[in-house]
């Protein structure tokens, strides 16, 4: 394994991601764990472990991103997820376009130029509508494991309409649909559709420039990609590790010689 | 038998509380404030030297208000109302919107607005309306006490909410309400529209006279209009000094020092105040003092301020060398200055108040922002999508897109509320601001 020259940590609302890159900016090492309420302690332990595992000393730069970035005391630099996801994806996929990042707490649509610069972005409103939390809630209610909701939703062609994009209201809607005997598969499909419609509205705000790219934890859900393609009539590109793109972009920015392509 | 105070006793009580005790106490307060060293900020210039005087002016205004019922007639008016007529009739004029803004800055809105919500007013209503109605129902206010109105004047040039808000107040106090209806202006106002408003102003005079118990003197009206014009012209010059690089004052400074131009128009001391402020701004330019110590990027602000987080946003942007240089909102009290004509107060008043920014098409605001971007050499714009101010926020989505496409500057839509912190998500606002600053580049 090549030597790690910089670390990037993405402290999200659902998971904490840590990525190490080598001098050429290749993703050399990564680790993900669920976010805990005591972020500061978790991050310290997480970093200690990563450093011990890879024989890294304190001089390796660390760039922090994500909602909890303010709590990463060891960070040499702190950058927002928008810039980091854009850098990560640009380096990974090699071109600009429209990036959709669906995270646990918020979703973003980011316009990236052919040179890799962020020129515009849109984020979901103050509520959890259009975020991973929306599906997480629904999965719990339907007693379907989170990793399974995508395949379950795709296993049927029947689809019920969920009119609410609000997480709380959608949950009440789901309860009454269950009471009316709708199948869990069709409800899950409807919930995905509702989320995607919300995302498509955000894409329109920024304006869709091909290709459409997807990052963030929710990108691992196959139904999301499929429905996004259906709704936008545009193929969606996915990096190898969509969930790591924020931490990867952060790590790239930690390299002495910026190799993120800017 | 109840004890009735005589008018002489009331006047004496007013003079004692306001002129003998209150004003000297406020003056002393200002002197003490002038001696204190403000806490230095690593990113921002110290507050303007005039700040203690601004605070004194505002405190004095509310002190006079507190005892005004003992001494003179009181009118409550909307921010875009032709208050010159009332000033000329010697009304004490209170601006509930300013009061609510003050509650916002004092962070008392949630407590006071809840009183209105408990009485059945929806949380979807403007937070200014909820705050003032809450204050009226509960007596809660950070300024001590608000005077009871004898007359109300609402002008629809800022929004339609004022229509029913003021009707509710009129019903509560059982007092007359003068409504001035201003037809929407898409480009420039037609003669019919001006005549229509002019006639309403004419019709308002006898009502105001009856409440005042006095006749309107045309000489006094001319004088008040002239003072309004002078203050607005000075305010315009102060704003225009922001064209200087680096900008001597920021939009945040303008938010703090705009209270007199809104609620003390038509007074000689307001003209003096802005003359002094202009002088200080020019001194800052001469001495090379800038609002943001390391000004790197310059932005525009659209819509009302987020009153309860002024400092937070100023520091957040200042830390990255980003200065808010000009705003469509503070400019609203400057851009109309040339329209005031003291020789023709009624006709020019009709024209002036018809052309308030919120009474004009969204294309007008877009063109104004584009002009500001060119004139002030701006790098971007922040459009505050204000949950409470729908007329100001409508069209911002398209305006944002067109700023990006036509003027080539990035623009950020920031969701919040001018008064109610319950509609404000600090973490998300901070994140958007930071991402936007990163996007602006080095």
Interface residues (C-beta under 8 A of the other chain):
Chain A: X67 X79 X80 X81 X82 X83 X106 X117 X118 X119 X120 X121 X122 X123 X125 X126 X205 X207
Chain B: X397 X401 X404 X410 X413 X415 X423 X425 X427 X428 X431 X432 X434 X435 X438 X439 X441
